[in-house]
Amino acid sequence: MITFFKTIIYIPLYNALIAILNINWIDAGLAAVILTVLVKIILYPLAKKAMVTQILMKEKESELFSIKEKYKDKQEQALKIMEFYKTNNINPFSSIFIIIIQIPVVFSLYYIFYKSGLPVVDTSMLYSFVKIPEAISMQFLGIIDVSQKSVFLAILAAVSSFLQMQLASKSTQNKPVSGVVKEDFSQIMAKQMKYTMPFMVFFISWKISAIIALYWFVSNITSLIQEACIRRKIKKTSLS
């Protein structure tokens, strides 16, 4: 299975990175930015479905709570919840499936930047039509050496992680939801992760190298833009 994913995902992404680095004015950091954005754009149709499902479930949170409160029998409760999902055209399992599909790609990107060995190129993984760059600059925009640690980029990665999780927890509705919605275990964990995850992102991205922090930051910002666009479209649809 690992060999399969390496062949169809990791090696093609690595070749794409080296192909981008063949452009004279592009450094390793800028190549990481371009590759990350390109992959996020390609995965957008899948990410969009997951985001829409997550947003819709957030909007219907109070209604779901009402069902759980009304029907205490677990079997009847499950039937009513599934009926509710069907009525509101929500597939709660689709987002999980879509996320699972994206995981190998995301991990491959992470591993490429973590174990790329740049500026040394692993020629054993290159396709015959991909040239070895004459020289690879590790100075991102001539300012930051992405092969070394960078507190600045690690902070950006952490802050962008918090902003992304903060946006994901928001409702697209302007008016507050009536009634008090009791938080379940998953909601409590999500709230805690919103504050603990950025610290983990900072520590990991700072401990490894600046290129990991840069990848994390760009990935988060791209996701923020994509989700903001989706939320705006959902809001316009609901108002029309």
Buried (B, 14 or more C-beta within 10 A) or exposed (E): EEEEBBEEBBBBBBBBBBBBBBEEEBBBBBBBBBBBBBBBEEBBEBBBBBBBBBBBBBBBBBBBBBBBEEBEEEEEBEEBBEEBBEEEEBEEEBBEEBBEEBEBBBBBBBBBBBEBEBBEBEEEBBEEEBEEBEEBBBBBEEEBBBBEBBEEBBBBBBBBBBBBBEBBEEBBEEEEBEEEBEEEEEEEEBEEEBEEBBEEBBEBBBEBBBBBBBBBBBBBBBBBEBBEEBBEEBBEEEEE
